[in-house]
Amino acid sequence: MDLFSPKHLLIILLVVLVVFGTKKLRTIGSDLGQAVRGFKESMKEGEQEAETPPKPVEARQLPTQERDKVAAGEKAPTSEKTSV
């Protein structure tokens, strides 16, 4: 006796249909389809990112006055203003 015979699968399908209902099964199916599509898209994006070489990072230096202050342990000036 086979576990996955058509007769057994039909009984399982009917039980699932009774437990969840048709509307809930449709919702689950569409959600699952969207999740699979999103996963495939992210895999394609990941492959494309792996194929493209990384962009070089541009090094910047602080102006000499600010660099000297930071080296001396002083706080670097900020442009944010706080209200009291």
Buried (B, 14 or more C-beta within 10 A) or exposed (E): EEEEEEEEEEEEEEEEEEEEEEEEBEEEEEEEEEEEEEEEEEEEEEEEEEEEEEEEEEEEEEEEEEEEBEEEEEEEEEEEEEEE
